[in-house]
């Protein structure tokens, strides 16, 4: 029985000062017999005479609890052993935080990982506007101070959906949260957990009620309101209410234009070739390009402000990077994306490194951005390692990796060398080393002694990424950076950070950043 698994996961916690309150809201299936199998006086059983719903059950538990902290655990979830210990420790060390939350690993009935979702920052956070965008604090991840709940912050018993989203959104207006950047509980997905037509209707009603309840907040942030309308468009489409679906996608786009909403709008029209054609046309429009550029600049600015503050120097460099030649040209296969080269240029301009090492060159767009920044600093040198494969014709052959992800076989056109895009005027600060990073990276780092920035963009297997991170990290000077492209391909980047107890790192648009502060 799922309830037994949940209770066992609490009893197995490394932190043992707790009480367990099992609130039985079932009618067709009671939990009393399952609870009786446990012989632990810390477990209390409370039953509702009639089914009243999950928010009422959670509130019953809160009202009957005696501790200073309250955690929630749905009966089909389970905590990992250190969940309570790490969260209690975080709230003890940070009395200014009223709630602590963690990440989640979702698994199916065969215990296969479906997704791994972790908030991108460790420590104290003010996530109110982010929670407006989406709900990312799961009920079973929460540990909250009871005195805060006693101030009226209970689950809204009138909501048929989105109860934890509503609670955390209300709380985020009043208190600071503490984020633990680890998955400390498992969410078990059972078949089609979203249910059938009745549940789909409830989800639609729930979205409407949620928007209405928080209308004042959504008026302050049109982009978030636009997201809600787009979600309603998808839900109505799933419910085969195509006219309403179209209406809400249009409403989403009018509220705050986004490329994704155009895709949703087109998807309602049906017809794969029509969708692809309209999408292709739209992506070439000035509006689509403007929206993409605006989002990229906003993400860049957010990270730079966190690192260096909102200074005039930072603002000038962000403006400067947009006018660079490496942002204007049309590039070849395997080139680094706009966000990544903008981050590289900006970080190098701001940090003024002496030595930068990168693995993976291909066309050399990233190398170009790095070298341009070094030239503009009038300081520093780049060492690049690349084992390249050439291709014939207009494009390389495509293949599928073990993960099912498509990849190209070779990024360098026949007759060219890696980094063929790099202008000659920049090459005096560049040393290109041909070979495998597994062989060449240790040799290079031993020769250099220490470096300021390491950037991974070579083979994106878990093993290779972890090898490069482990090899480069000890050689990075204090205040230096470990950077990586394509961190979403696997868990190497987050695993490396967690294993080395690194709290301060950023994940944005598939780009990973760690600043060495010790």
C-alpha positions, -999 to +999 in steps of 0.1 A: +000+000+000+013+035-009+006+049+026+029+024+042+057+034+018+051+071+027+051+064+065+082+042+062+100+071+044+093+093+074+104+068+099+137+063+080+146+100+083+180+109+097+162+136+117+140+117+142+123+144+164+089+144+147+052+133+150+033+117+122-004+127+118-022+105+093-054+122+082-078+097+066-101+114+042-111+082+024-145+067+023-142+038-001-108+028+013-099+035+049-062+038+061-068+026+096-056-010+090-024+002+073-016+026+102-022-002+128+007-022+113+031+004+127+040+003+163+053+037+169+038+061+195+047+091+173+020+081+148-015+096+153-045+086+132-074+111+125-103+102+102-130+124+086-165+110+088-170+119+051-147+127+023-138+165+024-109+168+000-071+171+002-069+208+014-093+201+043-072+170+052-040+189+052-055+217+073-068+191+098-033+178+102-019+214+107-046+221+134-038+189+153+000+192+151+020+202+182+055+210+167+070+243+157+075+231+121+050+214+097+058+193+067+034+177+043+036+143+026+010+129+002+003+092+006+017+083-028+050+103-024+080+094-003+108+114+013+145+107+009+163+100+042+179+135+047+149+155+037+139+167+072+174+170+085+185+193+058+154+214+059+153+218+097+190+227+096+182+254+069+154+270+089+175+269+121+204+287+104+181+312+086+154+324+110+144+350+084+130+322+062+095+310+069+094+281+045+119+257+031+114+237-001+134+212-022+134+196-056+116+165-068+124+133-087+093+119-105+092+082-112+067+059-129+054+026-116+085+008-128+106+033-108+121+048-140+128+085-137+104+106-157+118+140-148+140+157-123+130+192-112+151+214-090+148+252-084+179+269-099+191+286-068+202+274-033+196+296-003+172+325+006+149+335-022+120+358-029+102+338-055+068+356-056+069+366-093+084+333-103+055+315-086+031+337-105+046+322-136+044+286-125+040+263-095+073+247-086+070+242-048+054+207-044+033+200-013+055+171-002+086+194-005+074+219+020+086+225+056+070+256+071+069+273+105+036+266+122+033+301+136+031+314+100+003+289+092-015+300+124-016+336+109-042+323+085-020+308+059-038+274+055-049+256+023-079+272+006-106+245+010-127+260-017-102+253-045-107+221-065-072+224-079-039+243-074-042+244-036-004+243-029+002+268-057-023+292-041-008+287-006+028+292-017+018+322-038+002+339-008+031+330+015+056+343-010+041+378-006+048+378+031+079+357+038+112+346+024+117+310+013+148+289+016+156+267-014+175+234-011+189+227-045+185+189-042+157+164-050+147+152-015+115+134-023+100+111-049+068+118-067+052+086-079+033+089-112+006+062-116-006+057-151-025+087-164-025+105-131-043+135-146-074+114-149-103+115-173-128+140-186-142+150-151-107+158-139-099+178-170-130+199-165-119+204-128-085+216-141-102+241-164-124+254-136-094+254-112-074+276-136-102+301-140-108+303-102-070+307-096-067+336-121-098+353-106-085+349-070-051+364-078-063+388-105-046+418-088-012+401-089-016+390-125-025+425-136+009+436-123+027+410-145+011+406-179+036+379-190+024+356-161-013+363-170-005+354-206+009+321-194-023+313-176-044+321-207-021+299-228-025+270-203-063+274-206-059+273-244-041+239-240-067+226-216-096+235-238-078+220-268-074+187-248-111+189-239-118+192-276-133+227-271-114+242-301-131+275-304-124+284-267-089+270-271-082+294-300-098+323-281-075+318-251-044+315-273-053+348-289-060+363-255-026+351-243-008+366-273-026+399-270-019+401-232+019+395-238+032+382-271+053+350-269+065+326-295+051+296-275+016+310-277+017+312-315+028+276-315-002+267-294-025+288-316-012+270-347-015+236-330-052+241-326-056+244-364-043+209-368-024+195-397+013+189-393+025+205-426+003+235-420+017+239-384+053+236-396+047+261-424+031+287-402+057+282-375+085+286-401+069+318-414+064+332-380+099+325-368+112+346-397+091+376-387+105+407-370+082+401-341+095+366-334+131+377-336+124+407-313+107+384-287+136+359-288+162+387-285+143+403-256+141+371-237+178+364-242+188+398-231+165+396-200+181+362-190+216+376-195+209+408-175+194+388-146+225+366-142+249+396-146+231+416-119+233+387-095+270+384-101+281+420-104+251+442-095+232+466-117+262+488-125+268+512-154+298+491-165+276+460-167+249+478-186+274+491-211+289+457-217+255+441-222+247+468-248+281+462-264+277+425-268+246+429-288+266+448-315+294+423-318+301+407-352+297+372-337+261+381-330+254+391-367+266+363-389+248+332-400+266+302-386+271+265-393+263+233-376+273+228-340+277+265-333+272+279-298+238+297-293+232+334-289+227+333-251+258+313-245+282+335-265+266+366-249+273+351-215+309+342-224+316+377-237+300+395-208+316+374-180+350+377-196+346+415-200+335+418-164+360+394-147+391+402-169+406+367-168+442+360-176+437+324-188+405+308-203+403+272-213+375+257-234+369+222-247+350+219-280+354+244-308+335+233-340+329+265-360+345+286-333+317+309-325+323+305-288+360+309-293+353+341-313+332+356-285+359+347-259+387+361-280+368+393-288+362+399-251+399+393-243+409+417-271+385+443-257+400+438-223+435+440-239+444+412-216+443+374-214+447+342-235+424+314-247+434+277-249+410+255-268+409+217-271+390+200-299+390+166-315+371+173-347+354+153-374+349+167-409+318+163-431+313+164-469+285+183-486+261+209-472+255+193-439+268+164-416+251+131-412+226+129-383+225+101-357+208+094-324+226+091-291+218+064-265+195+089-248+175+093-281+188+128-286+196+137-323+232+147-329+254+155-360+284+134-370+311+161-374+308+198-373+337+209-394+333+212-432+358+194-454+389+215-460+384+236-428+399+234-393+380+239-360+374+276-353+373+286-390+350+315-381+375+332-358+389+363-375+426+364-380+430+396-360+419+377-329+441+347-332+473+360-315+456+354-282+446+318-291+462+284-289+442+256-305+451+220-293+439+191-313+431+159-294+408+143-269+401+163-237+406+132-217+442+133-228+449+169-235+430+186-207+451+172-178+483+179-197+473+215-204+462+223-168+493+208-154+513+231-177+493+262-169+491+256-131+459+276-126+432+292-147+405+317-144+377+303-165+369+268-178+342+263-204+329+229-214+313+225-249+328+192-261+312+157-260+282+160-238+282+125-223+277+123-185+311+106-181+330+132-202+313+162-186+320+149-151+356+141-160+362+177-173+345+193-143+365+172-118+397+178-137+393+216-142+378+225-108+409+223-086+428+245-111+403+273-112+414+303-091+392+319-064+365+341-080+370+322-113+342+303-132+333+268-143+310+272-173+292+246-193+269+244-224+241+219-228+237+211-191+202+198-197+215+168-216+222+149-184+227+154-146+265+158-147+265+195-139+241+194-110+256+162-097+291+178-097+278+208-078+259+187-052+288+163-047+311+192-040+286+210-018+285+239-042+254+260-034+258+290-056+253+281-092+230+291-121+212+271-148+196+291-176+188+282-212+209+251-209+239+271-198+255+262-164+276+286-143+295+281-111+316+309-095+344+296-073+341+314-039+365+293-018 
